[in-house]
Amino acid sequence: MLNTVVSTEHSVVFLEPETVVDKKEFKAAAKAVNAHVGEGHAVACLMIHVEKFEPWDDFGKLVEEFSLKDNMHEWITNIALVTDNATGDCSTHLQTHFKNAKIQIYSYCEYDKAEAWLHDGANGLFDAESDAANSDMEIEMQAD
């Protein structure tokens, strides 16, 4: 399962896989984020928080499934990869899809540090008034 949390306050999407993730789950996460974008909210940053990347089918192809409405994925400025076994391949696949993003890798236990970096990166990018009244929205997805 892929837990997805959208922070409207900071324009951050948090992805937290609990098991091996497949295409359906990445598509479901993108669909949920697209619904959020469709309501007029922006997305500036992304965090992938997973202790270990299990042998996922093909991480690069999974990342490609995370396409956002109006090419919003091209507007993502910061990506935090929070894991204890990141490889160069992970960063390469993320950079290929999210062309304009800076990618930082943090150890799994540095969640708070990564989150602070993302919040700093999102500050000032969007109209704070438009998102101030909104709260975080948690979406749990299960593949059909």
Secondary structure, DSSP 8 states (H G I E B T S, - for coil): -EEEEEETTTTEEEEEESS---HHHHHHHHHHHHHHHHTT----EEEEE-SS----S-HHHHHHT---GGGGGGG--EEEEE-SS--HHHHHHHHHHSTT-EEEEE-GGGHHHHHHHHHHHHTTTS-HHHHHT---EEEEE---
